């Protein structure tokens, strides 16, 4: 039998259900791997080994009695440290919250655990998920398993590094501007930003102020992400924006044959600059969709300027979450974060109206695009992973870019709410992963997954494993 850490979640569930391996076997191998790998990567910042082993033993007893262990039976799960796990600290990667022990699971974590997943620990994140690389003053920086001098991306960088290095097959992520898709691209795994509301947020003391924040999986395979969504998606009263559970499971959708699709491709969305070898790999992947029987056309349109509107909404969202404590904790926050929160207090009603006008224009562009096309393909990221300590690149191939130019393809789809995923499509000349972004019509998470699965079947992700292994 292969090393247990090399199996996908779907494969592990099948082994556990058939009693070829036990949940205890999987948990023991997981923590063995964690002890070997994590000191070099720093993906996990807190573990719950004793509790996880107890849960694995209880699950094994249930299986022995013939009980249904759930669709995620015994799967080791990493949880991003912006999300609550009962009895653990949710620090948000922030010094003022280093002792913030919580007393109930988030809705998403509760659902994943009810489905049989076993939380092994919390994964690192930049302070309040504020940057596209994973570094904070509380737990330090997380490194990319493909090259320890590079970042795995952010803000779900700890989760992506944990999955890409083989420590766990599944980890939770959150995405308000690319925080699932960025690290999926940089770390060489699959990352899904579902439609806004697909997985419930909360419970929290304050409902989210903007319609940009989503939860979703980082995984090694598309099927694993579908399994995750089947367990986590569906309405919950804690989140009035949450969507009803789909009538057909996402795993079942993956078994259905795709019709020929009309697909739009934009190499730049009308404004972005892309690293040359990244662009070549993305274009090669796009060409393969023609070979798979779909019709691909270059999209000639362009997006309105949305960066300022998106940044203002993000700052308002964070300030709303922290405003009661902000004056007290401000000096202990990172300088850039504190400055951005200060700026958000100066926003006027006119600023917010202007932001909503921009959002309306973007919605109109995507409305027309998806009247003509079934899907949109873009690069996931303009560059390969940069240095682990940051900062993000200020230029691409000698041409200056803005700060948000380093994440040019992700944040517009948070502003719009459309489902989007990153799939790995190869490696740059420096040996670093590259991702392709698949964007679907509103609420067509199923189609995004189906197309990603079709690409996965025709182009198996048989790239060499990262050099960080448990051996």
C-alpha positions in Angstrom: 0.0 0.0 0.0 1.2 3.5 -0.7 2.1 6.0 2.0 -1.2 7.0 3.5 -0.3 10.7 3.3 -0.2 10.4 -0.5 -3.9 9.4 -0.9 -6.6 11.8 -1.8 -9.6 12.4 0.6 -11.9 10.3 -1.6 -9.4 7.5 -1.7 -8.9 7.6 2.1 -12.6 7.5 2.7 -12.9 4.4 0.6 -10.1 2.7 2.4 -11.6 3.6 5.8 -15.1 2.5 4.9 -13.8 -0.8 3.6 -11.8 -1.3 6.8 -8.5 -1.6 4.9 -7.2 1.1 7.2 -8.6 2.6 10.3 -9.1 6.2 11.3 -6.4 5.7 13.9 -4.0 4.5 11.2 -4.6 7.6 9.2 -4.4 10.0 12.3 -1.2 8.4 13.4 0.5 8.8 10.0 -0.8 12.3 9.8 0.8 13.4 13.0 4.0 11.6 12.1 4.1 13.5 8.9 3.3 16.8 10.7 6.2 16.3 13.1 8.6 15.7 10.1 7.4 18.3 7.7 5.8 21.2 9.6 8.9 22.5 11.3 10.3 23.4 7.9 7.1 24.8 6.3 5.2 26.3 9.3 1.8 25.5 7.8 0.2 24.5 11.2 0.4 26.9 14.1 -1.6 24.8 16.6 -2.4 21.1 16.9 -5.0 19.1 18.8 -3.3 15.7 18.6 -4.8 14.2 21.8 -8.3 15.1 20.9 -7.9 14.1 17.3 -6.6 10.6 18.3 -9.5 10.2 20.7 -12.0 11.1 17.9 -10.2 8.7 15.5 -10.6 5.9 18.0 -14.3 6.7 18.6 -14.9 6.8 14.8 -13.1 3.4 14.5 -15.4 2.0 17.1 -18.5 3.2 15.2 -17.3 1.7 12.0 -16.7 -1.6 13.8 -20.3 -1.5 15.0 -21.5 -1.0 11.4 -22.5 2.6 11.9 -22.2 5.1 9.0 -19.0 7.1 9.6 -20.1 9.9 7.3 -18.9 11.1 3.8 -15.6 12.5 5.2 -15.0 9.5 7.5 -11.7 10.0 9.3 -10.2 12.6 6.9 -7.6 14.8 8.6 -8.5 18.4 8.2 -6.6 21.6 8.6 -8.6 24.7 9.6 -7.4 28.2 8.7 -6.8 30.4 11.8 -9.5 32.8 10.9 -12.1 30.2 11.7 -13.4 28.8 15.0 -12.7 25.3 16.3 -14.2 24.6 19.7 -11.6 24.6 22.4 -8.9 26.1 20.3 -7.5 29.7 19.9 -8.7 31.7 17.0 -5.9 34.2 16.8 -6.5 35.7 13.4 -2.7 35.7 13.2 -2.8 38.8 15.5 -1.0 39.3 18.8 -4.0 40.9 20.6 -6.0 37.6 20.0 -3.3 35.1 20.9 -5.3 33.8 23.9 -8.8 34.0 22.1 -10.1 30.5 23.0 -13.5 29.9 21.4 -16.3 27.7 22.6 -18.0 26.5 19.5 -17.2 25.5 16.0 -18.0 27.7 13.0 -20.9 26.5 10.9 -18.5 25.2 8.3 -16.2 23.4 10.7 -19.2 21.9 12.5 -20.6 20.5 9.3 -17.2 19.1 8.2 -16.8 17.4 11.6 -20.3 16.0 11.5 -19.5 14.5 8.1 -16.6 12.6 9.8 -13.6 14.9 9.3 -11.1 15.1 12.1 -9.6 18.5 12.8 -5.8 18.1 13.4 -5.0 21.7 13.9 -5.0 25.4 12.8 -3.2 26.7 9.8 -1.3 29.9 9.5 -2.6 33.1 8.0 -1.5 36.7 7.7 -3.0 39.0 10.3 -6.8 39.0 9.6 -6.1 37.6 6.1 -4.9 41.0 5.0 -2.1 40.1 2.6 -1.5 37.7 -0.3 1.5 36.1 1.5 1.4 34.3 4.8 3.4 36.0 7.5 2.5 37.5 10.9 4.2 38.6 14.1 2.6 36.0 16.2 3.6 32.8 14.3 6.1 33.9 11.7 6.1 33.1 8.0 4.9 30.0 6.1 7.0 28.6 3.4 6.2 27.1 0.0 6.8 23.4 -0.1 8.2 23.7 -3.7 10.8 26.2 -2.6 11.3 27.1 1.0 12.5 30.5 0.1 9.2 31.4 -1.5 5.7 32.1 -0.2 2.8 29.7 -0.5 0.6 32.8 -1.0 -2.1 34.0 1.2 -4.2 34.5 3.0 -4.9 30.7 3.1 -1.2 30.1 2.8 -1.0 27.7 5.8 -3.8 25.6 4.4 -2.3 25.5 0.9 1.1 24.6 2.2 -0.3 21.9 4.4 -2.2 20.3 1.4 0.7 20.7 -1.1 3.3 19.2 1.2 1.1 16.2 1.9 0.4 16.8 5.6 -3.4 16.7 5.1 -5.6 16.1 2.0 -8.0 18.8 2.9 -7.9 22.2 4.5 -10.4 25.1 4.9 -9.8 28.4 3.3 -11.5 31.8 3.0 -11.4 34.1 0.1 -12.3 37.8 0.1 -9.9 38.9 -2.7 -8.2 35.7 -3.8 -7.1 34.1 -0.5 -8.0 30.6 -1.7 -7.0 30.9 -5.4 -3.7 32.8 -4.8 -2.2 30.1 -2.6 -3.6 27.3 -4.8 -1.8 28.8 -7.8 1.5 29.4 -5.9 1.4 26.1 -4.1 0.2 23.8 -6.9 -3.1 22.5 -5.5 -6.8 22.9 -6.3 -8.6 25.8 -4.7 -12.3 26.7 -5.0 -13.9 30.0 -4.2 -17.6 29.1 -4.2 -20.4 31.5 -5.1 -21.0 34.1 -2.4 -23.3 32.4 0.2 -22.6 28.8 -0.9 -21.1 27.9 2.5 -22.5 29.8 5.5 -20.4 32.3 7.4 -20.5 32.6 11.2 -21.8 32.4 13.7 -20.4 35.8 14.6 -21.2 38.8 16.7 -21.8 40.9 13.6 -23.0 39.9 10.2 -20.6 40.6 7.4 -20.9 44.1 5.9 -20.0 43.2 2.3 -20.9 40.5 -0.1 -17.3 39.5 -0.8 -16.3 37.0 1.8 -16.5 33.3 1.0 -15.4 30.0 2.5 -14.1 27.0 0.5 -11.6 24.1 0.2 -8.0 23.7 -0.7 -7.4 20.1 -1.9 -5.2 17.9 -4.1 -8.0 16.9 -6.4 -11.2 18.3 -7.8 -13.2 15.3 -6.4 -12.0 16.1 -2.9 -13.2 19.7 -3.2 -16.6 18.4 -4.4 -16.8 16.1 -1.4 -16.0 19.0 0.9 -18.7 21.2 -0.7 -21.2 18.4 -0.4 -20.6 18.4 3.4 -20.4 22.1 4.0 -22.8 23.8 1.6 -26.4 24.7 2.3 -28.4 27.4 4.1 -27.9 28.1 7.8 -29.8 30.7 9.8 -26.5 32.2 11.2 -25.9 33.6 7.7 -29.0 35.1 6.0 -27.1 35.3 2.7 -26.4 31.5 2.7 -27.8 29.6 -0.3 -30.0 26.4 -0.2 -28.3 23.1 -0.5 -28.1 22.0 -4.2 -30.5 19.2 -5.1 -27.7 17.0 -6.7 -24.4 16.5 -4.9 -21.3 18.0 -6.5 -19.6 14.5 -6.5 -22.6 13.2 -8.6 -22.2 16.2 -10.9 -18.7 15.2 -11.7 -19.9 11.9 -13.1 -22.1 13.7 -15.7 -20.7 14.2 -19.2 -20.0 17.8 -20.2 -21.6 19.1 -23.3 -19.5 21.2 -25.7 -19.1 24.6 -24.1 -18.4 28.0 -25.5 -15.6 29.4 -23.4 -14.1 32.9 -23.1 -10.4 33.4 -22.5 -8.9 36.7 -21.3 -5.1 36.8 -20.8 -5.3 40.1 -19.0 -8.9 41.2 -18.4 -8.0 44.4 -20.3 -5.5 45.7 -17.7 -3.2 43.1 -16.2 0.4 42.3 -16.9 1.6 38.6 -16.7 5.0 37.0 -16.3 6.0 35.5 -19.7 6.5 31.9 -18.7 3.3 32.0 -16.6 1.4 33.3 -19.7 2.8 30.6 -21.9 1.7 27.8 -19.5 -1.8 29.3 -19.1 -2.2 29.6 -22.9 -1.1 26.0 -23.4 -3.7 24.9 -20.8 -6.4 27.1 -22.6 -5.6 25.5 -25.9 -6.2 22.1 -24.4 -9.9 23.0 -23.9 -10.3 23.1 -27.7 -8.7 19.6 -27.8 -11.3 18.5 -25.2 -14.1 19.5 -27.7 -15.0 22.9 -26.4 -15.0 26.2 -28.4 -12.6 28.8 -27.0 -12.7 32.5 -28.0 -10.6 35.4 -27.0 -12.7 37.8 -24.9 -12.2 41.3 -26.2 -13.9 43.1 -23.4 -12.4 44.7 -20.3 -13.3 45.3 -16.7 -13.9 48.7 -15.1 -11.4 49.9 -12.6 -12.5 48.0 -9.5 -9.4 48.0 -7.2 -10.3 51.1 -5.2 -13.9 50.0 -4.6 -12.8 46.5 -3.6 -10.1 47.8 -1.2 -12.5 50.2 0.5 -15.0 47.4 1.0 -12.4 45.2 2.5 -11.2 47.9 4.9 -14.8 48.6 5.9 -15.4 44.8 6.5 -12.3 44.5 8.8 -13.0 47.7 10.6 -16.6 46.6 11.3 -15.2 43.4 12.9 -12.7 45.2 15.0 -14.2 48.6 15.7 -15.2 47.9 19.4 -11.6 46.9 20.2 -9.7 49.0 17.7 -8.6 51.9 19.9 -7.4 49.5 22.6 -5.5 47.1 20.3 -4.3 49.5 17.5 -0.7 49.7 18.7 -0.4 45.9 18.6 -1.7 45.5 15.1 0.6 45.5 12.0 1.3 49.0 10.8 -0.2 48.5 7.3 -3.4 46.9 8.7 -3.8 49.7 11.3 -3.3 52.4 8.7 -5.9 50.8 6.4 -8.4 50.6 9.2 -7.7 54.3 10.0 -8.5 55.1 6.4 -11.7 53.2 6.5 -13.0 55.5 9.2 -12.7 58.5 6.9 -14.9 57.0 4.2 -18.0 59.0 3.4 -21.4 57.9 2.2 -20.5 59.2 -1.2 -17.4 56.9 -1.2 -19.6 53.9 -0.5 -22.1 54.9 -3.2 -19.3 55.3 -5.7 -18.0 51.8 -4.8 -21.4 50.4 -5.3 -21.6 52.1 -8.7 -18.4 50.4 -9.7 -19.8 47.1 -8.5 -22.9 47.7 -10.7 -20.7 48.3 -13.8 -18.7 45.1 -13.1 -21.9 43.2 -12.7 -23.1 44.5 -16.1 -19.9 43.5 -17.9 -20.2 39.9 -16.4 -23.9 39.8 -17.2 -23.1 40.4 -20.9 -20.1 38.1 -20.9 -22.1 35.1 -19.5 -24.9 35.7 -21.9 -22.4 34.9 -24.7 -20.2 32.3 -22.9 -20.5 29.4 -20.6 -17.2 30.0 -18.7 -14.3 32.5 -18.5 -10.7 31.4 -18.3 -7.9 33.6 -17.0 -4.5 33.2 -15.4 -5.0 32.7 -11.7 -1.9 34.8 -10.8 0.2 37.2 -12.9 3.5 35.7 -11.5 5.0 32.7 -9.8 5.5 32.7 -6.0 7.7 35.5 -4.7 9.9 35.6 -1.6 8.5 34.1 1.6 9.1 37.3 3.6 7.5 39.5 0.9 6.9 42.1 -0.4 4.8 41.2 -3.4 6.4 42.1 -6.8 6.4 45.7 -7.9 7.2 44.8 -11.5 6.7 42.0 -14.0 9.4 41.4 -16.6 10.7 44.9 -16.0 7.4 46.7 -16.2 6.1 48.4 -13.0 2.8 47.2 -11.5 0.5 48.4 -8.8 0.2 46.6 -5.5 -3.1 45.0 -6.6 -1.5 44.2 -10.0 0.2 41.3 -8.2 -3.2 39.7 -7.6 -4.9 41.2 -10.7 -7.2 38.3 -11.6 -8.8 37.3 -8.3 -10.4 40.2 -6.4 -12.8 41.3 -9.2 -14.7 38.0 -8.7 -15.1 38.6 -5.0 -16.7 42.0 -5.9 -19.0 40.2 -8.3 -19.7 37.0 -6.3 -19.1 34.5 -9.1 -17.7 31.1 -8.4 -14.0 30.7 -9.4 -11.4 28.0 -9.0 -7.6 27.6 -9.5 -6.3 24.5 -11.1 -2.5 23.7 -11.5 -1.3 23.7 -15.1 2.5 23.3 -14.8 5.7 24.9 -13.5 7.7 27.9 -14.5 11.3 27.9 -15.5 12.1 28.3 -11.8 10.2 25.1 -11.0 7.3 26.9 -9.3 3.6 26.0 -9.8 1.3 28.0 -12.1 -2.5 28.0 -11.9 -5.4 28.6 -14.4 -8.5 30.3 -13.1 -11.9 29.0 -14.2 -14.8 31.5 -13.5 -18.4 30.3 -13.8 -21.8 32.1 -14.1 -23.4 33.1 -10.8 -24.3 30.0 -8.7 -22.8 27.5 -11.3 -20.3 26.1 -8.8 -21.2 22.7 -10.3 -20.1 23.7 -13.8 -16.7 25.1 -12.5 -16.1 21.8 -10.8 -17.1 19.8 -13.8 -14.8 21.7 -16.1 -11.9 21.5 -13.6 -12.5 17.7 -13.3 -12.5 17.4 -17.1 -9.1 19.2 -17.3 -7.8 17.0 -14.4 -8.8 13.8 -16.3 -7.1 14.9 -19.5 -4.1 16.4 -17.8 -3.4 14.4 -14.7 -1.5 16.4 -12.1 1.5 14.1 -12.1 4.0 16.7 -11.4 6.9 15.7 -9.1 5.8 16.0 -5.4 7.2 18.9 -3.4 10.7 18.2 -2.0 9.3 18.4 1.5 8.4 14.8 2.5 7.9 12.8 5.6 10.7 10.4 4.8 
